[in-house]
Amino acid sequence: MLKKLKQKKAAIARKQKLEDAKKVGAGLGIGALLGGLVALFTAPKSGKELREDVKQTVSDSAEKVKANVDKVVDTTSGALEGAKEKAVDLKDKASGLLSAKKKKLEDSFEDAEEVAEDFFEDAEEFFEGVVDAGSEKVEEVKKTVKSKVKAVKEDAEEVKEAVEDEVAEASEEINK
């Protein structure tokens, strides 16, 4: 964030320098033109000499203005090229950072998927084990219940036989 602020501040400073250079160039041109005109009109010369001097001064001033404009254009072009290069560099850096973050995010997502898959596989194995253990317990309980029912049946048969024997004996005693 601090780096971005510094870059923004530098861009603003470059822009201000360009504007200042334009103003200085324009001021120099205007100053040279006015200075030449003042010098021509204050000099004690004849009309023909004055016209020649004005013509020469205007020509010289135009050359100075052109030179200053060229200088400003060169400075502006250089600054613009530098700004373009920095913009391309920043774009490349941002693209690289974005790609790296995207890759990291994709890797994290893949890791999360693997963890989830492992969890579900472990859970499935656990519950299969629980079901298998439950099935085994059910079979054991079933066998135990069957054996208990058989034992109770046998005991009930013995009790029935004993009761029948007792009833028969009681009946014989009553009939005697």
Disulfide bonds with the S-S distance in Angstrom:
none
